[in-house]
């Protein structure tokens, strides 16, 4: 299954919920939504900096990944971005592809 990274930050409303429920409950909630679209949670970490959390998931496809992202974002409690993760082997395959490209101005 393809891997994705969700990185996000809590809104003021989301921080209030986090303070009430705690970190473990947020991980459980993330696992529930991911399972509901056929995925599995690999890792869930809280962090300092621009993002409050990072979540690595295995998902069946882009449609399922987008569905989870949309429903989380529409809640208003969290703002998340989704990053597609590639394995080194996938990069090896990409390097072997023939691409017809002309840089601008050439």
Phi, psi and omega in degrees: 000144177296150179254146179224153174245121170263128174236134186207172177223150180274143169281178178301318178298319180294322178296321177300316178296319178298317179295327179285318188264328184091168184292320181298323179292326178292321176298317178298319179295319178296316180298322180296313181292323179294317177296325183295339177251015174090013181256178175227144178275123177266316183206147177221118181230140169271157185209162170268160174109209184296329181245144179273337181206158175228133182230127176253129184227155167256125182232152182295326186190175180295326181296314179297320180295318179294318179302311180299316181298315181298315182291327177290314181296322182291345179296334182082355181265342186217144170244118180237154173239149182244134178238131175280129179259138180244143176279161175302325180293323177294322176295320176303316178297319181297321180297328182281347181289143174271127183235130177264105185220140175236119178297153178302137177084002180250000000 
